[in-house]
Amino acid sequence: LHHLGKTKIGSCINSIISDKDGNIWIGSDEGLNIITTNNDTLSYDTYNRIQCIYQDHTGTVWLGTYFDGLYSLASGSNVHKLSFKTYNSKNKLLVADEIMCIYEDKMGNLWIGTNGGGLNRYNREKDNFTHFTIENGLPDDQIYSLVCDNNGLLWMGTNHGLCRFNPSDYSCKNFTVKDGIQNYEYNTGAALKLKDGTLLFGGVSGFNIIDPNKIENKKST
């Protein structure tokens, strides 16, 4: 049990991760807290709800916020002195400001699920994003959860069904209640890949267990 004492911490916790150095990052409705390896608790008022936190393979920490887009930990920053670069609609670096989920695939591609801006892929060399929406075949532009299967295909729980997205050709296969999904609406961050490759997706009416190898590769029309 970690005693926070007088250290400010949000009462509504949305995301917790442990980084590669062993520090614990806690995102809440009130901002960000970090419990360091020395058991110190640091508080940062971001003036924004932190909805999701992710550390990619380069060690960069990403924060998804409620109304200010995406924060990327700047080079040279550390837990005692944070500096972030912001990607949002205001600076035109991202098409949506509410970030629902962050996920990195086995190829090192970073994917961002948003509320209203669909799916976004980070282009590291250009430091910008390519976005995919209903116009590209997604069932909805509200992306709640992301996970990759062992074949490199990206699955996402949305507000209008389940989608399997192929990063190679950008094709989509969408699944509806007719296919047996629990409901059209899935829940934020409720996705998991098990050791055997099985995928789990949670929603408002339960969860689905998916064996990707038993799903035909036919694209949605």
Residue frames as qw, qx, qy, qz and C-alpha x, y, z in Angstrom:
[[0.000, 0.890, 0.457, 0.000, 0.00, 0.00, 0.00],
 [0.428, 0.241, -0.005, 0.871, 1.43, 3.37, -1.02],
 [0.187, -0.765, -0.466, 0.403, 0.55, 6.20, 1.33],
 [0.377, 0.630, 0.253, 0.630, 0.17, 9.43, -0.60],
 [0.343, -0.378, -0.365, 0.779, -0.10, 11.61, 2.49],
 [0.144, 0.732, 0.221, -0.629, -0.76, 15.22, 1.50],
 [0.147, -0.208, 0.645, 0.720, 0.25, 14.62, -2.10],
 [0.582, 0.380, 0.094, -0.713, -2.54, 15.51, -4.48],
 [0.098, -0.042, 0.929, 0.355, -3.94, 12.64, -6.51],
 [0.488, -0.059, -0.330, -0.806, -7.12, 12.35, -8.48],
 [0.569, -0.057, 0.653, -0.497, -10.03, 10.44, -7.01],
 [0.851, 0.411, 0.219, -0.242, -11.03, 9.02, -10.41],
 [0.339, -0.505, 0.689, 0.395, -8.16, 6.97, -11.87],
 [0.744, 0.540, -0.020, -0.393, -8.31, 6.27, -15.62],
 [0.829, 0.454, -0.300, 0.125, -4.93, 4.71, -16.43],
 [0.556, -0.713, 0.424, 0.048, -1.89, 3.21, -14.66],
 [0.858, 0.423, -0.253, 0.141, 1.35, 1.98, -16.22],
 [0.664, -0.611, 0.269, 0.335, 4.84, 1.06, -15.04],
 [0.468, 0.826, -0.287, -0.129, 7.57, 2.49, -17.28],
 [0.849, 0.317, -0.368, 0.208, 10.84, 0.81, -18.25],
 [0.218, 0.493, -0.547, 0.640, 12.60, 2.39, -15.25],
 [0.368, -0.291, -0.829, 0.305, 10.02, 1.14, -12.77],
 [0.133, 0.087, 0.254, -0.954, 8.22, 4.44, -12.21],
 [0.127, 0.508, 0.852, -0.025, 4.44, 4.22, -11.93],
 [0.083, -0.055, -0.215, -0.971, 2.40, 6.71, -13.96],
 [0.080, 0.505, 0.813, -0.280, -1.17, 7.41, -12.83],
 [0.055, -0.202, -0.349, -0.913, -3.62, 9.34, -14.99],
 [0.001, 0.499, 0.760, -0.417, -6.74, 10.76, -13.36],
 [0.139, 0.831, 0.492, 0.219, -9.51, 13.28, -13.94],
 [0.263, -0.943, -0.023, 0.205, -7.36, 15.87, -12.14],
 [0.198, 0.860, -0.462, -0.084, -4.04, 15.29, -13.88],
 [0.811, 0.312, -0.476, 0.136, -0.94, 13.13, -13.57],
 [0.583, -0.706, 0.385, -0.120, 0.88, 11.49, -10.66],
 [0.713, 0.424, -0.546, 0.115, 4.14, 9.57, -10.78],
 [0.776, -0.584, 0.234, -0.039, 5.35, 7.24, -8.04],
 [0.366, 0.738, -0.567, 0.010, 9.12, 7.03, -8.54],
 [0.815, 0.078, -0.551, 0.160, 11.45, 4.13, -7.83],
 [0.236, 0.222, -0.574, 0.752, 12.48, 6.04, -4.68],
 [0.217, -0.548, -0.793, 0.155, 8.84, 5.90, -3.55],
 [0.012, 0.310, 0.129, -0.942, 8.36, 9.64, -4.01],
 [0.309, 0.641, 0.700, 0.061, 5.01, 10.79, -5.37],
 [0.141, -0.180, 0.210, 0.951, 5.08, 13.62, -7.89],
 [0.305, 0.679, 0.629, -0.226, 1.98, 15.55, -8.94],
 [0.147, -0.075, 0.394, 0.904, 1.43, 17.46, -12.16],
 [0.374, 0.604, 0.490, -0.505, -1.71, 19.44, -12.79],
 [0.316, 0.090, 0.663, 0.673, -2.31, 19.08, -16.51],
 [0.337, 0.327, 0.143, -0.871, -5.60, 21.02, -16.31],
 [0.648, 0.234, -0.473, -0.549, -7.05, 18.11, -18.24],
 [0.888, -0.170, 0.353, -0.243, -8.29, 14.59, -17.66],
 [0.081, 0.495, -0.834, -0.230, -5.65, 11.96, -18.48],
 [0.868, 0.082, 0.046, -0.487, -7.55, 9.10, -20.08],
 [0.987, 0.089, 0.024, 0.129, -4.74, 6.77, -21.17],
 [0.191, -0.823, 0.513, 0.150, -0.96, 6.42, -20.80],
 [0.964, 0.233, 0.085, 0.101, 1.40, 4.37, -22.98],
 [0.271, -0.740, 0.513, 0.341, 5.18, 3.92, -23.27],
 [0.828, 0.520, -0.135, -0.158, 6.42, 2.89, -26.70],
 [0.949, 0.007, -0.023, 0.315, 9.50, 0.85, -27.65],
 [0.447, 0.591, -0.174, 0.648, 11.68, 3.97, -27.82],
 [0.400, -0.257, -0.567, 0.673, 10.86, 4.79, -24.19],
 [0.124, -0.221, -0.094, -0.963, 8.66, 7.75, -25.07],
 [0.063, 0.409, 0.805, -0.426, 5.64, 8.17, -22.79],
 [0.141, -0.299, -0.472, -0.817, 2.38, 9.26, -24.40],
 [0.129, 0.317, 0.675, -0.653, -0.62, 10.73, -22.58],
 [0.063, -0.434, -0.679, -0.589, -4.09, 10.77, -24.06],
 [0.052, 0.145, 0.426, -0.891, -6.25, 13.60, -22.73],
 [0.258, 0.561, 0.742, -0.261, -9.95, 14.38, -22.63],
 [0.344, 0.879, 0.323, -0.074, -10.00, 17.66, -24.57],
 [0.038, -0.891, 0.335, 0.304, -6.43, 18.69, -25.41],
 [0.722, 0.556, -0.397, -0.111, -5.28, 15.87, -27.66],
 [0.955, -0.053, -0.170, 0.237, -2.12, 13.83, -27.23],
 [0.212, -0.904, 0.371, -0.020, 0.99, 14.64, -25.17],
 [0.902, 0.244, -0.239, 0.263, 4.39, 13.17, -26.03],
 [0.625, -0.708, 0.082, 0.319, 7.20, 13.29, -23.45],
 [0.393, 0.887, -0.241, 0.024, 9.90, 15.51, -24.91],
 [0.826, 0.226, -0.325, 0.402, 13.49, 14.34, -25.32],
 [0.296, 0.379, -0.439, 0.758, 15.59, 15.08, -22.24],
 [0.558, -0.514, 0.048, -0.650, 12.62, 15.10, -19.88],
 [0.335, 0.038, -0.897, 0.286, 12.54, 13.03, -16.73],
 [0.382, -0.588, -0.711, -0.059, 9.96, 12.30, -14.06],
 [0.357, -0.563, -0.350, 0.658, 11.14, 15.25, -11.96],
 [0.076, 0.547, -0.127, -0.824, 10.95, 17.72, -14.81],
 [0.525, 0.414, 0.732, 0.129, 8.34, 16.90, -17.43],
 [0.182, 0.508, -0.231, -0.809, 8.08, 18.57, -20.80],
 [0.564, 0.340, 0.753, 0.014, 5.57, 17.47, -23.42],
 [0.078, 0.102, -0.499, -0.857, 4.86, 18.12, -27.07],
 [0.482, 0.367, 0.570, -0.555, 1.14, 18.49, -27.81],
 [0.014, -0.064, -0.770, -0.634, -0.70, 17.09, -30.82],
 [0.243, 0.516, 0.692, -0.443, -4.26, 18.34, -31.22],
 [0.376, 0.694, 0.549, 0.277, -6.72, 20.04, -33.55],
 [0.107, -0.951, -0.071, 0.280, -5.64, 23.49, -32.39],
 [0.198, -0.683, 0.527, 0.465, -2.13, 23.11, -33.79],
 [0.758, 0.484, -0.183, -0.398, -3.47, 20.89, -36.61],
 [0.082, 0.480, -0.873, -0.008, -1.16, 18.00, -35.70],
 [0.081, 0.174, 0.974, -0.117, -4.12, 15.73, -34.88],
 [0.230, -0.328, -0.533, -0.745, -7.72, 15.75, -36.07],
 [0.605, -0.608, -0.431, -0.279, -9.39, 15.12, -32.70],
 [0.036, -0.636, 0.457, -0.621, -8.82, 16.28, -29.13],
 [0.752, -0.370, 0.369, -0.402, -10.31, 13.42, -27.10],
 [0.368, 0.423, -0.826, -0.053, -7.97, 10.42, -26.98],
 [0.870, -0.250, 0.003, -0.425, -9.54, 7.10, -26.06],
 [0.927, -0.230, 0.265, 0.132, -6.68, 4.59, -26.44],
 [0.188, 0.805, -0.542, -0.153, -3.04, 4.21, -27.50],
 [0.932, -0.084, 0.353, 0.023, -1.41, 1.04, -28.86],
 [0.107, 0.705, -0.622, -0.325, 1.89, 0.05, -30.50],
 [0.964, 0.196, -0.025, -0.178, 2.00, -2.94, -32.86],
 [0.863, -0.282, 0.280, 0.311, 4.88, -5.39, -33.27],
 [0.631, 0.502, 0.188, 0.561, 6.25, -3.34, -36.19],
 [0.380, -0.251, -0.208, 0.865, 6.61, -0.31, -33.95],
 [0.080, -0.462, -0.396, -0.789, 3.66, 1.58, -35.42],
 [0.001, -0.227, -0.612, 0.757, 1.86, 3.72, -32.86],
 [0.162, -0.474, -0.684, -0.531, -1.92, 3.84, -33.19],
 [0.078, 0.087, 0.436, -0.892, -4.24, 6.35, -31.54],
 [0.093, -0.538, -0.803, -0.239, -7.98, 5.83, -31.09],
 [0.009, -0.016, 0.166, -0.986, -10.01, 9.01, -30.76],
 [0.217, 0.585, 0.700, -0.347, -13.53, 10.20, -30.13],
 [0.381, 0.830, 0.216, -0.344, -14.72, 11.59, -33.43],
 [0.186, 0.794, -0.475, -0.330, -11.42, 11.50, -35.31],
 [0.932, 0.260, -0.218, -0.124, -11.24, 7.77, -36.00],
 [0.902, -0.242, 0.120, 0.336, -7.96, 5.87, -36.04],
 [0.194, 0.943, -0.268, 0.003, -4.61, 7.68, -36.27],
 [0.926, -0.014, -0.011, 0.376, -1.15, 6.29, -37.09],
 [0.264, -0.891, 0.204, 0.308, 1.94, 8.16, -35.96],
 [0.776, 0.552, -0.067, 0.298, 4.59, 8.76, -38.63],
 [0.678, -0.594, -0.010, 0.433, 7.85, 8.94, -36.68],
 [0.576, 0.083, 0.256, 0.772, 10.04, 10.33, -39.46],
 [0.060, 0.540, 0.319, 0.776, 7.68, 13.19, -40.26],
 [0.086, -0.178, -0.610, 0.767, 6.36, 13.62, -36.71],
 [0.464, 0.046, -0.062, -0.883, 2.76, 13.70, -37.88],
 [0.488, 0.118, 0.809, -0.305, -0.32, 11.49, -38.14],
 [0.286, -0.026, -0.701, -0.653, -2.25, 9.72, -40.85],
 [0.437, 0.066, 0.602, -0.665, -5.89, 9.30, -39.95],
 [0.186, -0.136, -0.887, -0.400, -8.52, 6.77, -41.00],
 [0.397, 0.092, 0.371, -0.834, -12.26, 7.32, -40.61],
 [0.656, 0.368, 0.578, -0.317, -15.64, 6.02, -41.75],
 [0.532, 0.739, -0.192, -0.366, -14.68, 7.24, -45.22],
 [0.188, 0.550, -0.808, -0.092, -11.86, 4.68, -45.20],
 [0.651, -0.044, -0.723, -0.228, -14.17, 1.83, -44.18],
 [0.078, 0.047, -0.776, 0.624, -14.23, 2.05, -40.37],
 [0.216, -0.559, -0.788, -0.140, -17.63, 1.33, -38.81],
 [0.297, -0.912, -0.283, 0.012, -17.39, 4.41, -36.60],
 [0.375, 0.680, -0.257, 0.576, -15.08, 7.32, -35.80],
 [0.505, -0.678, 0.345, -0.408, -15.21, 6.65, -32.04],
 [0.735, 0.242, -0.619, 0.134, -12.46, 4.13, -31.25],
 [0.664, -0.677, 0.109, -0.299, -12.58, 2.73, -27.71],
 [0.723, -0.468, 0.501, 0.086, -9.93, -0.01, -27.73],
 [0.577, 0.670, -0.441, -0.153, -7.06, -1.36, -29.85],
 [0.652, -0.424, 0.625, 0.061, -5.10, -4.62, -29.99],
 [0.447, 0.538, -0.609, -0.374, -3.11, -6.49, -32.67],
 [0.974, -0.064, 0.159, -0.147, -3.44, -10.20, -33.40],
 [0.666, -0.404, 0.518, 0.354, -0.51, -12.50, -34.14],
 [0.629, 0.444, 0.488, 0.412, -0.96, -11.92, -37.87],
 [0.301, -0.103, 0.078, 0.945, -0.32, -8.18, -37.50],
 [0.126, -0.575, -0.546, -0.596, -3.94, -7.18, -38.04],
 [0.001, -0.074, 0.423, -0.903, -5.27, -4.39, -35.84],
 [0.263, -0.552, -0.776, -0.157, -8.60, -4.95, -34.09],
 [0.010, -0.137, 0.253, -0.958, -10.63, -2.13, -32.60],
 [0.069, -0.582, -0.788, 0.190, -13.72, -1.84, -30.47],
 [0.032, 0.228, 0.193, 0.954, -15.84, 1.11, -31.57],
 [0.342, 0.190, 0.447, -0.805, -19.15, 2.73, -30.80],
 [0.753, 0.347, -0.030, -0.559, -20.69, 0.85, -33.73],
 [0.985, 0.158, -0.041, -0.057, -19.25, -2.64, -33.70],
 [0.684, -0.475, 0.435, 0.341, -15.93, -4.41, -33.99],
 [0.571, 0.789, -0.184, -0.131, -13.41, -3.77, -36.77],
 [0.807, -0.229, 0.345, 0.420, -10.39, -5.66, -38.08],
 [0.283, 0.929, -0.140, -0.193, -8.00, -3.30, -39.86],
 [0.891, 0.114, 0.144, 0.415, -5.13, -4.37, -42.11],
 [0.240, -0.829, 0.141, 0.484, -2.19, -1.91, -41.74],
 [0.489, -0.135, 0.618, 0.600, -0.68, -3.15, -45.01],
 [0.120, 0.320, 0.635, 0.693, -3.50, -2.22, -47.38],
 [0.185, 0.018, 0.266, -0.946, -5.81, -0.25, -45.02],
 [0.493, -0.235, -0.654, -0.524, -8.69, -2.63, -45.66],
 [0.373, -0.210, 0.552, -0.716, -11.37, -3.22, -43.03],
 [0.426, -0.263, -0.831, -0.241, -13.61, -6.08, -42.05],
 [0.312, -0.290, 0.315, -0.848, -16.45, -4.94, -39.80],
 [0.278, -0.214, -0.933, 0.075, -18.49, -7.11, -37.44],
 [0.422, -0.348, -0.038, -0.837, -22.05, -6.42, -36.26],
 [0.575, -0.183, 0.593, -0.533, -24.49, -8.06, -33.86],
 [0.890, 0.287, -0.111, -0.337, -25.39, -10.44, -36.70],
 [0.602, 0.463, -0.624, 0.184, -21.87, -11.84, -36.35],
 [0.773, -0.377, -0.489, 0.144, -22.34, -12.42, -32.62],
 [0.286, 0.318, -0.374, 0.823, -20.66, -9.40, -31.04],
 [0.210, -0.360, -0.744, 0.523, -21.90, -8.52, -27.55],
 [0.113, 0.857, 0.374, -0.335, -23.35, -5.15, -28.58],
 [0.521, 0.750, 0.095, 0.395, -22.50, -2.38, -30.99],
 [0.093, -0.904, 0.246, -0.336, -20.86, -0.36, -28.21],
 [0.806, -0.005, -0.422, 0.414, -17.52, -1.38, -26.69],
 [0.468, -0.872, -0.100, 0.104, -15.80, 0.10, -23.64],
 [0.200, 0.902, -0.354, 0.145, -12.69, 2.27, -23.36],
 [0.010, -0.646, 0.744, -0.168, -9.47, 0.28, -23.08],
 [0.767, -0.140, 0.539, -0.320, -11.27, -3.06, -22.66],
 [0.839, 0.468, -0.253, -0.116, -9.18, -5.18, -25.04],
 [0.488, -0.602, 0.632, 0.004, -6.59, -7.88, -24.39],
 [0.741, 0.391, -0.521, -0.161, -4.56, -10.46, -26.31],
 [0.846, -0.436, 0.290, -0.102, -3.92, -13.72, -24.44],
 [0.350, -0.558, 0.698, 0.281, -0.75, -15.81, -24.73],
 [0.553, 0.174, 0.790, 0.199, -2.40, -18.17, -27.21],
 [0.102, 0.051, 0.485, 0.867, -3.37, -15.27, -29.48],
 [0.097, -0.656, -0.741, -0.103, -7.01, -15.17, -28.47],
 [0.043, 0.291, -0.030, 0.955, -8.49, -11.66, -28.28],
 [0.163, -0.591, -0.730, 0.304, -10.91, -10.36, -25.66],
 [0.003, 0.313, 0.150, 0.938, -13.09, -7.27, -26.17],
 [0.091, -0.454, -0.745, 0.480, -15.36, -5.87, -23.47],
 [0.080, -0.357, -0.355, -0.861, -18.46, -3.81, -24.08],
 [0.385, -0.235, 0.245, -0.859, -21.68, -2.61, -22.53],
 [0.871, -0.087, -0.018, -0.484, -23.32, -6.07, -22.70],
 [0.938, -0.214, 0.256, 0.092, -20.45, -8.39, -21.81],
 [0.109, -0.701, 0.582, 0.397, -17.38, -9.42, -23.75],
 [0.872, 0.433, -0.133, -0.185, -16.36, -11.33, -26.87],
 [0.612, -0.433, 0.609, 0.259, -13.74, -14.06, -27.12],
 [0.652, 0.702, -0.123, -0.259, -12.20, -14.07, -30.60],
 [0.732, -0.207, 0.519, 0.390, -9.90, -16.56, -32.29],
 [0.238, 0.723, -0.254, -0.596, -8.49, -14.48, -35.19],
 [0.086, -0.286, 0.875, 0.382, -7.35, -17.62, -37.06],
 [0.254, 0.374, 0.892, -0.018, -10.97, -18.73, -37.40],
 [0.279, 0.762, 0.233, -0.537, -12.12, -15.46, -38.95],
 [0.693, 0.463, 0.407, 0.373, -12.19, -15.42, -42.74],
 [0.389, -0.334, 0.137, 0.847, -10.02, -12.83, -44.45],
 [0.213, 0.618, 0.582, 0.484, -12.76, -11.51, -46.71],
 [0.119, 0.000, -0.145, 0.982, -12.98, -7.73, -46.62],
 [0.231, 0.598, 0.578, -0.505, -16.14, -5.80, -45.79],
 [0.278, 0.385, 0.570, 0.670, -18.02, -4.50, -48.79]]
